[in-house]
């Protein structure tokens, strides 16, 4: 099953090669954008990071936060608020 990434965060207009959606550059996903925003917020207090906290662990946690944000976004859209 494909994970819901929230679709494109920043799409680009067609470059003249076509006019269908498939012809557009998709840009980064909303999941990637949310993960980057979570990382940005985390980095404000980076010096308080526990010892042994690796970049792989950090990246995994930021994507977990982003996935939770996508899930909440979808829940709100399906319940109208």
Residue pairs with C-beta under 8 A, 6 or more apart in sequence:
3 31
3 67
4 31
4 70
4 74
5 29
5 30
5 31
5 32
5 70
6 29
6 30
6 31
6 34
6 70
6 73
7 29
7 30
8 26
8 27
8 28
8 29
8 30
9 27
9 28
9 29
9 30
9 32
9 33
10 27
10 28
10 33
11 24
11 25
11 26
11 27
12 24
12 25
12 27
13 24
14 23
14 24
15 25
17 23
30 70
31 63
31 66
31 67
31 70
32 66
33 66
34 65
34 66
34 69
34 70
35 59
35 62
35 63
35 65
35 66
36 62
37 66
38 62
38 65
38 66
38 69
39 58
39 59
39 62
42 58
42 62
49 58
